[in-house]
Each structure stands twice: as structure tokens, then as C-alpha cells.
Amino acid sequence: MTLLEFLRNIPNFQDYSRKSKILLLAYYLRQYHGILEFTSNDINSCCKGIVKPPSQLGEQLKMLSKGKDSLLIKGSMLSSFSISIPGLNEVEGYLSSKANPAITQDKFLEHAIPYLRKVLSKISSENQRKFIAEAISCLGVDAPRATIIMVWTGTIAHLYDYILAHRLTEFNAALHARTDKFSRLTVTCPDDFTDIREKVFIEVCRSANVISNDVRKILDEKLGIRNTCAHPSDVEIHKTKVVNFIEDLVDNVIVKYAI
């Protein structure tokens, strides 16, 4: 098998880290060329004309051969290396669609991600648009929890900016009207919001008429989803839910309460 044929089975090869690229190339040399001990020259030669070799290759090889459970081990010849058992296990994880579902993007995401990028065009702030675009990219590499956490963070930050620009007096008045410890707080800058729990922040936004009751319900629901994603659990986060999460917050908060 040629390297090109091997890499065609890994369509997102360029998105892998340098470490992962080196392990995959070492695995290829071992499995398909019988090169059990390789050097940086071997990797550079097999990459020539097909793919750019990993940068700082010599340093990376030395680093990957250090430690008790290193992914590479030093070979019998000077500056030569061999892939270790932990390294082989890691590569076989990459190549298994079950162990690494990010290797093959499913049909749903093929349609959903371009659609979500159109949703991005509704966001007027360039910084906000870039932030949410990065969150959507996480979904493309099978990191739905990261997408949800980032989109939530961007949405709340947007509300902070909106309140500071347009509704600060009403927000502080509603905050002071509370009967709990938060009534002693006064918001004057973005950092002041961090002293307020997100659940309480949503309640104050509603009591100050910053947001409607329908938007309050959306934010409460999405906060629950964010909390689920922020902690390790066996809950499956379906991609359809992530798409709905993004749509709801972009359309009903970020776009609706434009700064």
C-alpha cells in the first residue's frame, strides 16, 4: 500500500497533532514497508511529494521516546526509533471507526455544519462570529460538549455586553431588589457579572425586562444542557441537540439582542 492510499483512509489527517501524525507514519512504515526501526529521514522520504512531514521532527521523536509508557522507544542504531506497544494501541485507536468516530464525519454533519455556518452570518460582531465559528468547528471533530460549552459562554458574554451598553440601570435595580446576598452587588464592568451565578443572572435579566419570559425559558433549558456537558457523565450528546442549541441561542439571544 502506498502512503497516499493509506492516508485516504484518514481523511482528516492534516487536522491531527504532530504527535499523532508521527505515530501514523511510523505505523505505516512498520506495517507496509517492514521498517521496524526508523529515522527522521525515513519519515521525510515517505512523505516526499505526498504530504508535508511533521515540523521539528527530530525533537518530536526524542520527546515521544521519553517516559515510562512512551509511544516510541529508541532503536538499536543512532537516532533510530521504533513504535512501542502503547504507540501501536494508540494508532489502532485512530484507525478504528468505533474507537475514533471523528475519522469519518457522518452524513448529518455533512449537511449540518454548512448550515450552521450560514447561521453565523446573522451575527454582526466579528469577534463573536469568530468565537462561535470555532465552537462549530469542535462539532466537526466530534467534540459536541466543547461546542455547547463554547456557544453558551459566547451567548452569556453577549448578554453582558448588551446589558452594559443598553440596560445597566434596569439590571442593577432588579439586582438590588432581590432578598439574597446578590442584592448587595452592583455591576459596572464585565468582570462584575462573574460574581453572579448564571441561574441568578438569568432571573435578574427577566425581572429587569432585559429578556422576555420565552427567552428566559430557552436560557434555563440551555443552562441545564451546558451543565450536563461541563461534567463527565454517560449522557450521550446527540448532534441534533447541539445544532438546536446553537440555532436557539444565536437566533433568540445573540441576534435578537443586538448591541
C-alpha positions as CSV (number, residue, x, y, z in Angstrom):
1,M,0.0,0.0,0.0
2,T,1.3,3.4,-0.9
3,L,1.3,6.3,1.7
4,L,-1.3,8.1,-0.4
5,E,-3.6,5.1,-0.3
6,F,-3.1,4.8,3.5
7,L,-3.9,8.4,4.1
8,R,-7.0,8.2,2.0
9,N,-8.4,6.1,4.9
10,I,-7.7,9.0,7.2
11,P,-9.5,12.0,5.5
12,N,-8.7,14.4,8.4
13,F,-5.0,13.5,8.6
14,Q,-3.9,17.2,8.4
15,D,-6.1,18.0,11.5
16,Y,-4.1,15.6,13.7
17,S,-1.5,16.8,16.1
18,R,2.2,16.4,15.2
19,K,2.4,13.5,17.7
20,S,-0.4,11.6,16.1
21,K,0.9,12.2,12.6
22,I,4.3,10.8,13.6
23,L,2.7,7.7,15.1
24,L,0.6,7.1,12.0
25,L,3.6,7.5,9.7
26,A,5.7,5.2,11.9
27,Y,2.9,2.7,11.9
28,Y,2.7,2.9,8.0
29,L,6.5,2.2,7.7
30,R,6.2,-0.7,10.1
31,Q,3.1,-2.4,8.6
32,Y,3.6,-1.7,4.9
33,H,7.4,-1.5,4.5
34,G,8.6,-3.7,7.3
35,I,10.7,-0.8,8.7
36,L,10.7,-1.7,12.4
37,E,13.3,0.9,13.3
38,F,13.0,4.2,11.5
39,T,14.8,7.6,11.5
40,S,13.6,11.1,10.7
41,N,15.0,10.6,7.2
42,D,12.7,7.6,6.7
43,I,9.6,9.7,7.6
44,N,10.7,12.6,5.4
45,S,11.4,10.2,2.5
46,C,8.0,8.5,2.6
47,C,6.2,11.9,2.9
48,K,8.0,13.4,-0.1
49,G,5.6,14.6,-2.8
50,I,2.6,13.4,-0.9
51,V,2.2,15.2,2.4
52,K,4.2,17.8,4.4
53,P,6.2,15.9,7.1
54,P,5.6,17.0,10.8
55,S,7.6,20.0,11.8
56,Q,10.5,19.8,14.3
57,L,10.6,16.1,13.6
58,G,13.9,15.3,15.4
59,E,12.8,17.0,18.6
60,Q,9.4,15.3,18.5
61,L,10.9,11.8,18.0
62,K,13.1,12.3,21.1
63,M,10.2,13.7,23.2
64,L,7.9,10.8,22.2
65,S,10.6,8.3,23.3
66,K,10.8,9.6,26.9
67,G,8.9,8.3,29.9
68,K,7.7,5.0,31.3
69,D,4.9,4.4,28.8
70,S,6.5,6.3,25.9
71,L,4.8,6.0,22.5
72,L,8.2,5.4,20.8
73,I,11.3,3.6,22.0
74,K,14.9,4.2,21.0
75,G,16.2,1.8,18.3
76,S,19.5,-0.1,18.2
77,M,21.0,2.4,15.7
78,L,21.9,6.1,16.4
79,S,18.9,8.4,16.1
80,S,16.6,5.5,15.2
81,F,13.2,4.7,16.9
82,S,10.6,2.1,17.0
83,I,6.9,2.4,17.8
84,S,6.1,0.9,21.2
85,I,3.1,-1.2,22.2
86,P,1.3,1.9,23.7
87,G,2.0,3.7,20.4
88,L,0.6,0.8,18.4
89,N,-2.5,0.7,20.6
90,E,-3.0,4.5,20.1
91,V,-2.7,4.2,16.3
92,E,-5.1,1.3,16.1
93,G,-7.5,3.5,18.0
94,Y,-7.2,6.2,15.3
95,L,-7.8,3.7,12.6
96,S,-10.9,2.1,14.3
97,S,-14.1,3.9,13.4
98,K,-15.6,2.7,16.7
99,A,-12.7,3.9,18.8
100,N,-12.4,7.2,17.0
101,P,-15.7,8.3,15.3
102,A,-14.1,11.6,14.3
103,I,-12.3,9.8,11.5
104,T,-15.5,9.6,9.4
105,Q,-17.8,12.6,9.5
106,D,-21.3,11.3,9.4
107,K,-23.9,12.3,6.8
108,F,-25.8,14.5,9.3
109,L,-22.7,16.7,9.9
110,E,-22.0,17.0,6.2
111,H,-25.2,19.0,5.9
112,A,-25.4,20.5,9.4
113,I,-22.1,22.2,9.6
114,P,-22.5,24.2,6.3
115,Y,-26.0,25.2,7.5
116,L,-24.6,26.4,10.9
117,R,-22.0,28.5,9.0
118,K,-24.9,30.2,7.4
119,V,-26.4,30.8,10.8
120,L,-23.1,32.6,11.7
121,S,-23.7,35.2,9.0
122,K,-26.5,36.6,11.2
123,I,-24.0,37.6,13.9
124,S,-22.9,41.2,13.4
125,S,-19.9,41.2,15.8
126,E,-16.8,39.9,14.1
127,N,-15.2,38.7,17.4
128,Q,-18.5,36.9,18.4
129,R,-18.7,35.4,14.9
130,K,-15.2,34.0,15.1
131,F,-15.8,32.6,18.6
132,I,-19.0,30.8,17.6
133,A,-17.3,29.6,14.3
134,E,-14.6,28.0,16.5
135,A,-17.3,26.3,18.6
136,I,-18.9,24.9,15.5
137,S,-15.5,23.5,14.4
138,C,-15.4,21.5,17.6
139,L,-18.6,19.8,16.4
140,G,-16.9,18.9,13.2
141,V,-14.2,16.9,15.1
142,D,-16.8,15.1,17.2
143,A,-16.5,17.3,20.3
144,P,-20.1,18.2,20.9
145,R,-19.6,19.0,24.6
146,A,-16.9,21.6,23.7
147,T,-19.3,23.1,21.2
148,I,-22.1,23.5,23.7
149,I,-19.8,25.0,26.4
150,M,-18.3,27.5,24.0
151,V,-21.6,28.6,22.5
152,W,-23.1,29.1,26.0
153,T,-20.0,31.1,27.1
154,G,-20.3,33.3,23.9
155,T,-24.0,33.8,24.5
156,I,-23.7,34.9,28.1
157,A,-20.8,37.2,27.2
158,H,-23.0,38.8,24.6
159,L,-25.8,39.4,27.1
160,Y,-23.2,41.0,29.5
161,D,-22.2,43.4,26.7
162,Y,-25.8,44.1,25.8
163,I,-26.7,45.0,29.4
164,L,-23.7,47.2,29.8
165,A,-24.5,49.0,26.6
166,H,-28.3,49.4,26.9
167,R,-29.9,48.1,30.2
168,L,-27.4,48.6,33.0
169,T,-29.6,50.8,35.2
170,E,-32.6,48.4,35.0
171,F,-30.4,45.4,35.6
172,N,-28.8,46.9,38.7
173,A,-32.2,48.0,40.0
174,A,-33.6,44.4,39.7
175,L,-30.4,43.0,41.3
176,H,-30.8,45.4,44.3
177,A,-34.4,44.3,44.7
178,R,-33.5,40.7,45.4
179,T,-33.6,39.4,49.0
180,D,-30.5,37.3,48.8
181,K,-26.7,38.1,49.0
182,F,-26.7,39.2,45.4
183,S,-28.7,42.3,46.2
184,R,-25.5,43.8,47.6
185,L,-23.8,43.7,44.2
186,T,-23.6,46.5,41.7
187,V,-22.5,45.8,38.1
188,T,-20.2,48.5,36.5
189,C,-18.0,46.4,34.2
190,P,-17.9,42.9,32.6
191,D,-15.9,41.4,35.5
192,D,-18.7,42.2,38.0
193,F,-21.0,39.7,36.3
194,T,-18.8,36.9,37.3
195,D,-19.9,37.3,40.9
196,I,-23.4,36.3,39.9
197,R,-24.4,32.7,39.4
198,E,-25.7,32.1,35.8
199,K,-29.0,30.9,37.1
200,V,-29.4,34.1,39.1
201,F,-28.2,36.2,36.2
202,I,-31.0,34.8,34.0
203,E,-33.6,35.5,36.8
204,V,-32.3,39.1,37.1
205,C,-32.4,39.6,33.3
206,R,-36.0,38.5,33.3
207,S,-37.1,40.6,36.4
208,A,-35.4,43.7,34.8
209,N,-37.3,43.0,31.5
210,V,-34.0,42.7,29.7
211,I,-35.2,39.4,28.2
212,S,-38.8,38.1,27.6
213,N,-40.2,35.1,29.6
214,D,-39.9,32.9,26.5
215,V,-36.2,33.7,26.2
216,R,-35.8,33.1,29.9
217,K,-37.2,29.6,29.3
218,I,-34.8,29.0,26.5
219,L,-31.8,30.1,28.6
220,D,-32.9,27.9,31.6
221,E,-33.1,24.9,29.3
222,K,-29.8,25.6,27.6
223,L,-28.1,26.2,31.0
224,G,-29.2,22.7,32.1
225,I,-27.7,21.2,28.9
226,R,-24.4,23.2,29.4
227,N,-24.2,21.9,33.0
228,T,-24.6,18.3,31.8
229,C,-21.8,18.8,29.3
230,A,-19.4,20.5,31.7
231,H,-19.0,17.4,33.8
232,P,-18.0,13.8,32.9
233,S,-21.1,11.6,32.5
234,D,-22.5,8.7,30.5
235,V,-25.1,11.0,28.9
236,E,-25.0,10.9,25.1
237,I,-25.0,14.3,23.5
238,H,-26.6,13.9,20.1
239,K,-25.5,16.1,17.3
240,T,-29.1,17.1,16.5
241,K,-29.3,18.6,20.1
242,V,-26.1,20.5,19.5
243,V,-27.4,22.0,16.3
244,N,-30.7,23.0,18.0
245,F,-28.6,24.5,20.9
246,I,-26.7,26.7,18.5
247,E,-29.7,27.8,16.5
248,D,-31.8,28.7,19.5
249,L,-29.1,30.8,21.2
250,V,-27.9,32.6,18.0
251,D,-31.4,33.4,16.8
252,N,-33.2,34.1,20.1
253,V,-30.4,35.8,22.1
254,I,-27.4,36.9,20.1
255,V,-29.3,38.2,17.1
256,K,-32.4,39.4,19.0
257,Y,-30.5,41.5,21.5
258,A,-28.1,43.2,19.1
259,I,-25.6,45.6,20.6
